[in-house]
């Protein structure tokens, strides 16, 4: 199989680079300065073993590849807010022997949140979901750092909406040659919803910096509890914390490079690069949506979604709001909801 990594940033660059050095055929899809750097100098992948450069084909659009191959696998690693445009571009791409990518090729959604599979299923016949545990950073154009050891990441794989098949097992086997553990599960959504609860911290990091203070951690506990209440009200299953700990065990340890402190996660990185967008609508916003559908107030996630989008839109510096100010706003948001009269029947 040839792997077309659509979005060769932190997650995509780490997966693509690791697959390439394991001997698998990889094409990287990127844009702007990152694409220019990949074409000029290759992908510089930094891991605990040291930096390596992988000179791989790099494109922006499917037309640059001509007809796609029947053995191609599309790996979608753009942020969810960019997914619709990418799926619209790649779905009609012709495949050798007839048909389009949407009709014939598998698309693997390796993204945060739970919405990407639904977006893909609107266009593609064969859609697979991934629960991504992969500490990686898109450092600068052409460079991706993956700090996990001994494994680079754990990628739970399953069909969308559920089930498994031989294609999935083949993809998992390739990933497991490339420093990943790739369990194939019939209920991948259960793992993705569990990851969603953890990703509710992304907006806190983006707005107020890496979670190290007691105030920040206590706020995340409250935000997560709000998310758990929503999933329970919606009767949505998710893997428990103990099950997740058993799955990860000591397989991935964060190994900082040159003693550098850990940078923020994917949302923090979006602000740091000044992209103008952020994934909060599909993380905290997913909890807000479910809360409205099932009658559960979500003032903390509403606040974080709003603040993260404001920071992205106005290109405010990542982590620039003091955590004490964020906690004050959170307390005000909760108090306001508690003071509101109940909705009329």
Secondary structure, DSSP 4 states (H G I P E B T S, - for coil): -EEEEES-SHHHHHHHHHHHHTT-EEEEE--HHHHHHHHHH-EEEEETTEEEEE--EEESSGGGG-SBPTTEEEEE-S-GGGHHHHHHHHHT-BBTTSSBHHHHSEEEE--SSSSHHHHHHTT-SEEEEEEEE--EEEEETTEEEE-EEE-SEEEEEEESSS---HHHHHHHHHHTTTTEE--B-TTHHHHHHHHHHHHTTHHHHHHH-SS-SHHHHHHHHHHHHHHHHHHHHTT-----HHHHHHHHTTSEEE--GGGPPPPP-HHHHHHHTT-S--GGGGTHHHHHHHHHHHT---HHHHHHHHHHHHHHHHTPPTT-S-HHHHHHHHHHHHHHHHHSPPPP-
